[in-house]
Amino acid sequence: MATDYDAPRKSEEDTESIQALQERVPDKLSGVVDADDADNPGSVELAGQDLANVELDVVVLPPQEDEFTCVECFLVMHRSQLAKKSKLGPVCQECAA
């Protein structure tokens, strides 16, 4: 069955005005971070600020007994993802495919 991709997909009642769309969608170029932004729980405003003095608290754990580092993609994976051991070392299932 042939599909006409040039045919209009919405009826007149489904379309919204540009003003309604602009009110509904926030301006992404404003540089202001929304206070309720779930992706930014620390409320750090990143737009144009100098972050050179910001310290990050990161806990780095050593490799666990049931983990390995793939020699192809260098990701730390669980032993259940181990595909084979090559001459260079362990390879994950994704790299072996």
N, CA, C and O atoms as a GROMACS GRO file, in nm:
protein
  388
    1MET      N    1   0.084  -0.117   0.000
    1MET     CA    2   0.000   0.000   0.000
    1MET      C    3   0.090   0.124   0.000
    1MET      O    4   0.183   0.134   0.080
    2ALA      N    5   0.062   0.217  -0.088
    2ALA     CA    6   0.140   0.340  -0.101
    2ALA      C    7   0.092   0.443   0.001
    2ALA      O    8  -0.027   0.454   0.030
    3THR      N    9   0.186   0.519   0.055
    3THR     CA   10   0.154   0.623   0.152
    3THR      C   11   0.195   0.758   0.096
    3THR      O   12   0.306   0.774   0.047
    4ASP      N   13   0.104   0.853   0.104
    4ASP     CA   14   0.134   0.989   0.057
    4ASP      C   15   0.190   1.067   0.176
    4ASP      O   16   0.115   1.110   0.263
    5TYR      N   17   0.323   1.085   0.179
    5TYR     CA   18   0.387   1.154   0.290
    5TYR      C   19   0.371   1.306   0.283
    5TYR      O   20   0.399   1.376   0.380
    6ASP      N   21   0.325   1.357   0.169
    6ASP     CA   22   0.303   1.500   0.155
    6ASP      C   23   0.165   1.543   0.201
    6ASP      O   24   0.138   1.662   0.212
    7ALA      N   25   0.078   1.448   0.228
    7ALA     CA   26  -0.058   1.481   0.271
    7ALA      C   27  -0.055   1.537   0.412
    7ALA      O   28   0.025   1.493   0.494
    8PRO      N   29  -0.143   1.634   0.443
    8PRO     CA   30  -0.147   1.689   0.580
    8PRO      C   31  -0.188   1.581   0.679
    8PRO      O   32  -0.275   1.498   0.650
    9ARG      N   33  -0.126   1.582   0.794
    9ARG     CA   34  -0.150   1.478   0.894
    9ARG      C   35  -0.242   1.522   1.005
    9ARG      O   36  -0.294   1.439   1.079
   10LYS      N   37  -0.263   1.652   1.019
   10LYS     CA   38  -0.349   1.702   1.125
   10LYS      C   39  -0.464   1.780   1.065
   10LYS      O   40  -0.450   1.843   0.960
   11SER      N   41  -0.576   1.774   1.130
   11SER     CA   42  -0.689   1.854   1.086
   11SER      C   43  -0.675   1.995   1.144
   11SER      O   44  -0.586   2.020   1.225
   12GLU      N   45  -0.761   2.084   1.103
   12GLU     CA   46  -0.755   2.223   1.147
   12GLU      C   47  -0.776   2.236   1.297
   12GLU      O   48  -0.716   2.323   1.360
   13GLU      N   49  -0.858   2.153   1.355
   13GLU     CA   50  -0.885   2.163   1.498
   13GLU      C   51  -0.770   2.110   1.584
   13GLU      O   52  -0.761   2.143   1.702
   14ASP      N   53  -0.682   2.029   1.525
   14ASP     CA   54  -0.568   1.975   1.598
   14ASP      C   55  -0.451   2.072   1.606
   14ASP      O   56  -0.367   2.059   1.694
   15THR      N   57  -0.445   2.167   1.515
   15THR     CA   58  -0.331   2.257   1.512
   15THR      C   59  -0.343   2.364   1.619
   15THR      O   60  -0.453   2.409   1.652
   16GLU      N   61  -0.229   2.404   1.672
   16GLU     CA   62  -0.224   2.509   1.773
   16GLU      C   63  -0.156   2.631   1.713
   16GLU      O   64  -0.079   2.621   1.617
   17SER      N   65  -0.184   2.744   1.771
   17SER     CA   66  -0.119   2.865   1.724
   17SER      C   67   0.026   2.869   1.773
   17SER      O   68   0.060   2.800   1.870
   18ILE      N   69   0.109   2.948   1.709
   18ILE     CA   70   0.248   2.960   1.747
   18ILE      C   71   0.259   3.019   1.887
   18ILE      O   72   0.347   2.980   1.963
   19GLN      N   73   0.171   3.112   1.922
   19GLN     CA   74   0.174   3.172   2.055
   19GLN      C   75   0.145   3.067   2.162
   19GLN      O   76   0.208   3.069   2.268
   20ALA      N   77   0.053   2.978   2.137
   20ALA     CA   78   0.020   2.873   2.235
   20ALA      C   79   0.137   2.777   2.253
   20ALA      O   80   0.165   2.732   2.364
   21LEU      N   81   0.206   2.746   2.142
   21LEU     CA   82   0.322   2.659   2.152
   21LEU      C   83   0.436   2.726   2.226
   21LEU      O   84   0.505   2.660   2.305
   22GLN      N   85   0.458   2.856   2.204
   22GLN     CA   86   0.565   2.926   2.272
   22GLN      C   87   0.538   2.939   2.421
   22GLN      O   88   0.632   2.937   2.501
   23GLU      N   89   0.413   2.951   2.460
   23GLU     CA   90   0.380   2.958   2.603
   23GLU      C   91   0.400   2.823   2.670
   23GLU      O   92   0.437   2.815   2.787
   24ARG      N   93   0.374   2.716   2.595
   24ARG     CA   94   0.384   2.582   2.653
   24ARG      C   95   0.528   2.533   2.662
   24ARG      O   96   0.563   2.463   2.757
   25VAL      N   97   0.613   2.568   2.566
   25VAL     CA   98   0.751   2.522   2.562
   25VAL      C   99   0.842   2.631   2.618
   25VAL      O  100   0.836   2.745   2.571
   26PRO      N  101   0.927   2.600   2.718
   26PRO     CA  102   1.018   2.701   2.772
   26PRO      C  103   1.125   2.738   2.672
   26PRO      O  104   1.160   2.658   2.584
   27ASP      N  105   1.178   2.857   2.684
   27ASP     CA  106   1.283   2.904   2.594
   27ASP      C  107   1.413   2.838   2.634
   27ASP      O  108   1.464   2.864   2.744
   28LYS      N  109   1.469   2.754   2.548
   28LYS     CA  110   1.591   2.680   2.581
   28LYS      C  111   1.715   2.765   2.566
   28LYS      O  112   1.821   2.726   2.616
   29LEU      N  113   1.707   2.878   2.502
   29LEU     CA  114   1.822   2.963   2.482
   29LEU      C  115   1.834   3.071   2.588
   29LEU      O  116   1.925   3.154   2.581
   30SER      N  117   1.745   3.072   2.686
   30SER     CA  118   1.748   3.178   2.785
   30SER      C  119   1.864   3.165   2.882
   30SER      O  120   1.908   3.266   2.937
   31GLY      N  121   1.917   3.044   2.905
   31GLY     CA  122   2.028   3.025   2.996
   31GLY      C  123   1.985   3.014   3.141
   31GLY      O  124   2.070   3.000   3.229
   32VAL      N  125   1.858   3.020   3.168
   32VAL     CA  126   1.808   3.009   3.304
   32VAL      C  127   1.769   2.865   3.329
   32VAL      O  128   1.698   2.804   3.249
   33VAL      N  129   1.814   2.811   3.440
   33VAL     CA  130   1.784   2.673   3.475
   33VAL      C  131   1.660   2.672   3.562
   33VAL      O  132   1.651   2.748   3.658
   34ASP      N  133   1.566   2.586   3.529
   34ASP     CA  134   1.443   2.574   3.605
   34ASP      C  135   1.475   2.517   3.743
   34ASP      O  136   1.552   2.422   3.754
   35ALA      N  137   1.416   2.574   3.847
   35ALA     CA  138   1.443   2.531   3.985
   35ALA      C  139   1.391   2.390   4.010
   35ALA      O  140   1.443   2.320   4.096
   36ASP      N  141   1.290   2.348   3.936
   36ASP     CA  142   1.232   2.215   3.956
   36ASP      C  143   1.287   2.114   3.857
   36ASP      O  144   1.228   2.008   3.837
   37ASP      N  145   1.398   2.145   3.796
   37ASP     CA  146   1.456   2.057   3.696
   37ASP      C  147   1.507   1.929   3.761
   37ASP      O  148   1.593   1.934   3.849
   38ALA      N  149   1.455   1.816   3.718
   38ALA     CA  150   1.493   1.688   3.778
   38ALA      C  151   1.634   1.646   3.737
   38ALA      O  152   1.700   1.571   3.809
   39ASP      N  153   1.682   1.694   3.622
   39ASP     CA  154   1.816   1.659   3.576
   39ASP      C  155   1.924   1.738   3.649
   39ASP      O  156   2.042   1.705   3.638
   40ASN      N  157   1.886   1.839   3.722
   40ASN     CA  158   1.981   1.925   3.790
   40ASN      C  159   1.940   1.939   3.937
   40ASN      O  160   1.896   2.046   3.977
   41PRO      N  161   1.954   1.834   4.017
   41PRO     CA  162   1.904   1.838   4.154
   41PRO      C  163   1.977   1.936   4.243
   41PRO      O  164   1.922   1.981   4.344
   42GLY      N  165   2.100   1.972   4.211
   42GLY     CA  166   2.175   2.064   4.293
   42GLY      C  167   2.148   2.210   4.261
   42GLY      O  168   2.206   2.298   4.324
   43SER      N  169   2.062   2.237   4.166
   43SER     CA  170   2.027   2.372   4.122
   43SER      C  171   2.150   2.452   4.083
   43SER      O  172   2.160   2.570   4.115
   44VAL      N  173   2.244   2.389   4.015
   44VAL     CA  174   2.363   2.458   3.967
   44VAL      C  175   2.331   2.517   3.831
   44VAL      O  176   2.291   2.446   3.739
   45GLU      N  177   2.349   2.649   3.818
   45GLU     CA  178   2.325   2.714   3.690
   45GLU      C  179   2.453   2.705   3.608
   45GLU      O  180   2.557   2.755   3.650
   46LEU      N  181   2.445   2.642   3.492
   46LEU     CA  182   2.563   2.617   3.412
   46LEU      C  183   2.585   2.717   3.299
   46LEU      O  184   2.693   2.720   3.240
   47ALA      N  185   2.487   2.797   3.268
   47ALA     CA  186   2.496   2.884   3.151
   47ALA      C  187   2.596   2.996   3.173
   47ALA      O  188   2.565   3.094   3.241
   48GLY      N  189   2.715   2.982   3.116
   48GLY     CA  190   2.814   3.088   3.115
   48GLY      C  191   2.883   3.114   3.247
   48GLY      O  192   2.947   3.218   3.262
   49GLN      N  193   2.874   3.024   3.342
   49GLN     CA  194   2.938   3.047   3.471
   49GLN      C  195   3.074   2.977   3.476
   49GLN      O  196   3.096   2.875   3.410
   50ASP      N  197   3.163   3.034   3.554
   50ASP     CA  198   3.295   2.976   3.572
   50ASP      C  199   3.286   2.868   3.681
   50ASP      O  200   3.254   2.898   3.796
   51LEU      N  201   3.314   2.745   3.643
   51LEU     CA  202   3.303   2.633   3.737
   51LEU      C  203   3.440   2.581   3.779
   51LEU      O  204   3.452   2.466   3.823
   52ALA      N  205   3.544   2.664   3.766
   52ALA     CA  206   3.680   2.621   3.797
   52ALA      C  207   3.698   2.593   3.946
   52ALA      O  208   3.779   2.508   3.982
   53ASN      N  209   3.626   2.661   4.033
   53ASN     CA  210   3.644   2.645   4.177
   53ASN      C  211   3.547   2.544   4.238
   53ASN      O  212   3.548   2.526   4.360
   54VAL      N  213   3.466   2.479   4.158
   54VAL     CA  214   3.369   2.384   4.209
   54VAL      C  215   3.438   2.249   4.231
   54VAL      O  216   3.504   2.197   4.141
   55GLU      N  217   3.422   2.194   4.351
   55GLU     CA  218   3.479   2.063   4.382
   55GLU      C  219   3.371   1.957   4.371
   55GLU      O  220   3.258   1.977   4.417
   56LEU      N  221   3.406   1.846   4.312
   56LEU     CA  222   3.313   1.735   4.299
   56LEU      C  223   3.352   1.626   4.397
   56LEU      O  224   3.469   1.592   4.409
   57ASP      N  225   3.253   1.571   4.465
   57ASP     CA  226   3.277   1.461   4.557
   57ASP      C  227   3.239   1.332   4.487
   57ASP      O  228   3.121   1.302   4.469
   58VAL      N  229   3.340   1.256   4.447
   58VAL     CA  230   3.318   1.130   4.375
   58VAL      C  231   3.391   1.020   4.450
   58VAL      O  232   3.510   1.031   4.480
   59VAL      N  233   3.320   0.912   4.478
   59VAL     CA  234   3.380   0.798   4.543
   59VAL      C  235   3.414   0.696   4.435
   59VAL      O  236   3.325   0.647   4.365
   60VAL      N  237   3.541   0.663   4.422
   60VAL     CA  238   3.586   0.566   4.323
   60VAL      C  239   3.613   0.435   4.394
   60VAL      O  240   3.694   0.427   4.486
   61LEU      N  241   3.542   0.332   4.350
   61LEU     CA  242   3.557   0.200   4.410
   61LEU      C  243   3.654   0.117   4.326
   61LEU      O  244   3.654   0.129   4.204
   62PRO      N  245   3.735   0.035   4.389
   62PRO     CA  246   3.821  -0.055   4.312
   62PRO      C  247   3.736  -0.164   4.247
   62PRO      O  248   3.623  -0.187   4.289
   63PRO      N  249   3.788  -0.230   4.145
   63PRO     CA  250   3.710  -0.338   4.082
   63PRO      C  251   3.672  -0.445   4.184
   63PRO      O  252   3.754  -0.487   4.265
   64GLN      N  253   3.548  -0.488   4.178
   64GLN     CA  254   3.497  -0.588   4.271
   64GLN      C  255   3.537  -0.728   4.222
   64GLN      O  256   3.584  -0.744   4.109
   65GLU      N  257   3.517  -0.826   4.306
   65GLU     CA  258   3.553  -0.964   4.273
   65GLU      C  259   3.474  -1.017   4.154
   65GLU      O  260   3.526  -1.100   4.079
   66ASP      N  261   3.350  -0.971   4.135
   66ASP     CA  262   3.265  -1.022   4.029
   66ASP      C  263   3.261  -0.930   3.907
   66ASP      O  264   3.166  -0.934   3.830
   67GLU      N  265   3.364  -0.846   3.889
   67GLU     CA  266   3.371  -0.753   3.778
   67GLU      C  267   3.499  -0.773   3.698
   67GLU      O  268   3.598  -0.827   3.748
   68PHE      N  269   3.495  -0.729   3.573
   68PHE     CA  270   3.615  -0.730   3.488
   68PHE      C  271   3.611  -0.605   3.400
   68PHE      O  272   3.506  -0.544   3.382
   69THR      N  273   3.725  -0.569   3.346
   69THR     CA  274   3.733  -0.457   3.254
   69THR      C  275   3.758  -0.511   3.114
   69THR      O  276   3.856  -0.582   3.090
   70CYS      N  277   3.668  -0.478   3.023
   70CYS     CA  278   3.679  -0.525   2.886
   70CYS      C  279   3.799  -0.458   2.820
   70CYS      O  280   3.819  -0.337   2.833
   71VAL      N  281   3.880  -0.537   2.748
   71VAL     CA  282   3.999  -0.483   2.683
   71VAL      C  283   3.966  -0.413   2.552
   71VAL      O  284   4.053  -0.348   2.494
   72GLU      N  285   3.843  -0.425   2.504
   72GLU     CA  286   3.802  -0.359   2.379
   72GLU      C  287   3.738  -0.224   2.407
   72GLU      O  288   3.779  -0.124   2.348
   73CYS      N  289   3.638  -0.219   2.496
   73CYS     CA  290   3.565  -0.094   2.521
   73CYS      C  291   3.603  -0.028   2.653
   73CYS      O  292   3.561   0.084   2.680
   74PHE      N  293   3.683  -0.096   2.734
   74PHE     CA  294   3.734  -0.044   2.862
   74PHE      C  295   3.625  -0.013   2.964
   74PHE      O  296   3.645   0.071   3.052
   75LEU      N  297   3.511  -0.079   2.953
   75LEU     CA  298   3.405  -0.064   3.051
   75LEU      C  299   3.417  -0.172   3.157
   75LEU      O  300   3.457  -0.285   3.128
   76VAL      N  301   3.383  -0.137   3.279
   76VAL     CA  302   3.381  -0.234   3.388
   76VAL      C  303   3.246  -0.304   3.384
   76VAL      O  304   3.141  -0.239   3.393
   77MET      N  305   3.248  -0.437   3.370
   77MET     CA  306   3.125  -0.515   3.356
   77MET      C  307   3.121  -0.626   3.460
   77MET      O  308   3.223  -0.663   3.519
   78HIS      N  309   3.000  -0.677   3.481
   78HIS     CA  310   2.980  -0.792   3.569
   78HIS      C  311   3.029  -0.917   3.497
   78HIS      O  312   3.027  -0.923   3.374
   79ARG      N  313   3.073  -1.016   3.573
   79ARG     CA  314   3.126  -1.141   3.516
   79ARG      C  315   3.026  -1.212   3.425
   79ARG      O  316   3.066  -1.288   3.337
   80SER      N  317   2.895  -1.187   3.446
   80SER     CA  318   2.795  -1.251   3.361
   80SER      C  319   2.801  -1.198   3.218
   80SER      O  320   2.745  -1.261   3.128
   81GLN      N  321   2.868  -1.085   3.194
   81GLN     CA  322   2.882  -1.027   3.061
   81GLN      C  323   3.010  -1.072   2.990
   81GLN      O  324   3.037  -1.030   2.878
   82LEU      N  325   3.087  -1.156   3.055
   82LEU     CA  326   3.212  -1.203   2.998
   82LEU      C  327   3.185  -1.300   2.884
   82LEU      O  328   3.116  -1.401   2.901
   83ALA      N  329   3.240  -1.269   2.766
   83ALA     CA  330   3.219  -1.354   2.649
   83ALA      C  331   3.335  -1.452   2.634
   83ALA      O  332   3.312  -1.573   2.623
   84LYS      N  333   3.456  -1.402   2.633
   84LYS     CA  334   3.572  -1.489   2.615
   84LYS      C  335   3.695  -1.415   2.665
   84LYS      O  336   3.693  -1.295   2.690
   85LYS      N  337   3.799  -1.489   2.678
   85LYS     CA  338   3.926  -1.430   2.716
   85LYS      C  339   4.017  -1.439   2.595
   85LYS      O  340   4.052  -1.549   2.551
   86SER      N  341   4.056  -1.325   2.542
   86SER     CA  342   4.143  -1.324   2.424
   86SER      C  343   4.289  -1.323   2.471
   86SER      O  344   4.316  -1.333   2.590
   87LYS      N  345   4.380  -1.311   2.377
   87LYS     CA  346   4.521  -1.304   2.412
   87LYS      C  347   4.553  -1.180   2.492
   87LYS      O  348   4.645  -1.178   2.573
   88LEU      N  349   4.475  -1.074   2.467
   88LEU     CA  350   4.498  -0.948   2.538
   88LEU      C  351   4.429  -0.944   2.673
   88LEU      O  352   4.475  -0.872   2.763
   89GLY      N  353   4.320  -1.018   2.692
   89GLY     CA  354   4.247  -1.019   2.816
   89GLY      C  355   4.099  -1.043   2.796
   89GLY      O  356   4.059  -1.088   2.689
   90PRO      N  357   4.017  -1.015   2.898
   90PRO     CA  358   3.874  -1.044   2.890
   90PRO      C  359   3.801  -0.948   2.795
   90PRO      O  360   3.834  -0.829   2.787
   91VAL      N  361   3.700  -1.002   2.724
   91VAL     CA  362   3.619  -0.926   2.630
   91VAL      C  363   3.473  -0.944   2.668
   91VAL      O  364   3.430  -1.055   2.699
   92CYS      N  365   3.395  -0.835   2.664
   92CYS     CA  366   3.253  -0.844   2.698
   92CYS      C  367   3.174  -0.900   2.579
   92CYS      O  368   3.225  -0.910   2.468
   93GLN      N  369   3.049  -0.937   2.606
   93GLN     CA  370   2.965  -0.997   2.503
   93GLN      C  371   2.935  -0.901   2.389
   93GLN      O  372   2.926  -0.943   2.274
   94GLU      N  373   2.919  -0.772   2.419
   94GLU     CA  374   2.889  -0.674   2.315
   94GLU      C  375   3.006  -0.658   2.218
   94GLU      O  376   2.985  -0.648   2.097
   95CYS      N  377   3.128  -0.655   2.270
   95CYS     CA  378   3.245  -0.640   2.182
   95CYS      C  379   3.274  -0.769   2.105
   95CYS      O  380   3.326  -0.765   1.994
   96ALA      N  381   3.239  -0.882   2.163
   96ALA     CA  382   3.266  -1.010   2.098
   96ALA      C  383   3.168  -1.034   1.983
   96ALA      O  384   3.196  -1.114   1.893
   97ALA      N  385   3.052  -0.966   1.986
   97ALA     CA  386   2.950  -0.988   1.881
   97ALA      C  387   2.988  -0.925   1.750
   97ALA      O  388   2.913  -0.934   1.653
   0.00000   0.00000   0.00000
